[in-house]
Amino acid sequence: MLVSVIITSYNYARYLERAIRSALNQSMPAGTFEVIVVDDCSTDESHFILENYKDEIRMVKMEKNSGLSAARNAGIKKAKGQFVIFLDADDYIQADLTKVLSVFLTENNRLDAVAVDYYLVNEYGDHIEWVNSSEKPIACGIMFRKDLLFDIGLYDETFRAREEEDLRKRFLAKHNIFHIPLPLYRYRMHDSNLTKNTDEMEKHAQMLNEKHNS
């Protein structure tokens, strides 16, 4: 198994199917990639969607709602792929994403992770803006060598927000992330984005500062 696409979801039934379909419809040959969906104890209709795709995906059900960091860690631990890439349940990906990124990692052992740019999209999937991921990085759309994530200790589960910033700081302290200027990830903007929770973002910004600057 070359690539594991890890989808994390909590009460995103409205968007989840689009994310799953985009992951399953990758242009890589069947058998070279897998799709893992980690459900963080959703209380909406997500289970109906997951039931429909149970023969095509690998499902991980968290025992309690534990947050994004813990959900991603659970997915990494279950992944069979040499490389892993994260997809949030309210986002989706272009069909060649995994093929392009896996070629870079397969053909160049000096690359530790590879990131693509992303389009901001609205509720309807309309493109709003092409964003350079080097200038405005996000947690998804980055393919990591799985062993290097274990090397840095995976996600810090005490972070319920800004977890990707903490991981990136620790990863870049030892490894590299190569940037490909292709917008192959779709980052959906909507009212429920965690980044719009100002109190949580400020709280975890302080945690981040204390952890890395103390």
Sequence and secondary structure as in RCSB ss.txt:
>XXXX:A:sequence
MLVSVIITSYNYARYLERAIRSALNQSMPAGTFEVIVVDDCSTDESHFILENYKDEIRMVKMEKNSGLSAARNAG
IKKAKGQFVIFLDADDYIQADLTKVLSVFLTENNRLDAVAVDYYLVNEYGDHIEWVNSSEKPIACGIMFRKDLLF
DIGLYDETFRAREEEDLRKRFLAKHNIFHIPLPLYRYRMHDSNLTKNTDEMEKHAQMLNEKHNS
>XXXX:A:secstr
  EEEEEEESS HHHHHHHHHHHHT SS TTSEEEEEEE    STHHHHHHHTTTTSEEEE SS   HHHHHHHH
HHH  SSEEEEEETT EE TTHHHHHHHHHHH TT SEEEEEEEEE TT  EEEEE TTTS  SSSEEEEHHHHH
HTTS  TT SSSHHHHHHHHHHTT   EEEEEEEEEEE  TT GGG HHHHHHHHHHHHHHHH 
